[in-house]
Amino acid sequence: MDNFELYNPVKLIFGKGEISKISDNINKNLKVLLTYGGGSIMNNGIYKQVKNALKDYNVIEFGGIEANPQFNTLMKAVKLARKEKIDFILAVGGGSVIDGSKFLSVAIPFKGDEWSILTGKAKIELGIPLGTVLTLPATGSEMNSGAVISRKELNEKRAFVNPFCFPKFSILDPYVVASLPKRQIRNGVVDAFVHVLEQYITYPNNAPLQDRIAESILITLSEIGADVIKDPKDYNLASNLMWCATMALNGLISKGVPSDWGTHMIGHELTSLYGMDHGQSLAIIGPNLYLKLFDSKKEKLAQYGRRVWNLKGNNNAVAKEAIKYTQDFFSDMGMKTRISELTDNYNHAPQVVFDKFTKRNWLKLGEQGLITPQIAKEIVEMSI
């Protein structure tokens, strides 16, 4: 096991009806920026609950944060927040709203080019405190310090991590899952599942506890994924999905072990190119990345096959079958697993990914530095 540091200050408030506790966790003297997305919270009762909890506060609202939150949209919120002298941000939504609000947290007080926050060139020394009310279990953003932001005119999707972006608190009410479209639930299951795989399917590192925790999340998702899509009103199913998604990316299972994240880096390019759902891009790229990097990941793939899918046989056979089981799991939930199933305009995708990786100097990604621009291009070719 490798050396590591673990820091996660997020206060989680989990369960039905807990949205009312917003007022217990924000000082009433603070001016609050309430952020949300396209308006679904207006129809499912969440907005009303949040507003009731904030009835004694000075609140400024900013809606319209997109799925794959856009830099230009968020800059409008930055200008509004600076003008209004905001003291606290409350993000009500899924990972996109929360990610966008994390950017706001550090961009509002930042002096300089805000895009540099996302290119890794900025020195961030201050953040506006942030709380969240989670409405879609998927990204785990409610309990980590990372975010992913897109900029359409540059065809870019960039990730950043900063300790100022840890939420002060996050409220997780599984009851909200009942009102979600099946597509969003499906994306959430895949997103959480692949988050675990990125931290697990690498190479053996003598970290059995991390492996077992990761496997427990994968097994739980494999058992409940299809069921929660069919019956999102089942509170127990929804609760377990929400908790799995949070545990998948709160930093716990990554400690002391290598991580990959190649699937995400390549998947982000498909999202930029086609506006593809994040979870959908992961379902397409993940299995093919494992096939391409099979030799370096074979031992962990075999372990995964035996422990999660109960497969038997020699390492090679089990490892290959585990990839197929993963792809079938995605398909059984209604996910497409080829780019060509979603668009006819796919011929240029491999070269675009190659060019983007080269331009950014992403020459050795993955846990062993094996994902070169050429390998990324070939993975996309395999995914067509």
Secondary structure, DSSP 4 states (H G I P E B T S, - for coil): ---------PEEEESTTGGGGGGGTS-TTSEEEEE--SSHHHHSSHHHHHHHHTTTSEEEEE--PPSS-BHHHHHHHHHHHHHHT--EEEEEESHHHHHHHHHHHHHTT--S-TTHHHHT---------EEEEE-S-SS-GGGSSEEEEEEGGGTEEEEEE-GGGS-SEEEE-GGGGGGS-HHHHHHHHHHHHHHHHHHHSS---S-HHHHHHHHHHHHHHHHHHHHHHH-TT-HHHHHHHHHHHHHHTSSSTTTTS----HHHHHHHHHHHHH---HHHHHHHHHHHHHHHTHHHHHHHHHHHHHHHH---S-HHHHHHHHHHHHHHHHHHTT---SGGGT-S--TTHHHHHHHHHHHTT--SBSTTS-B-HHHHHHHHHHH-
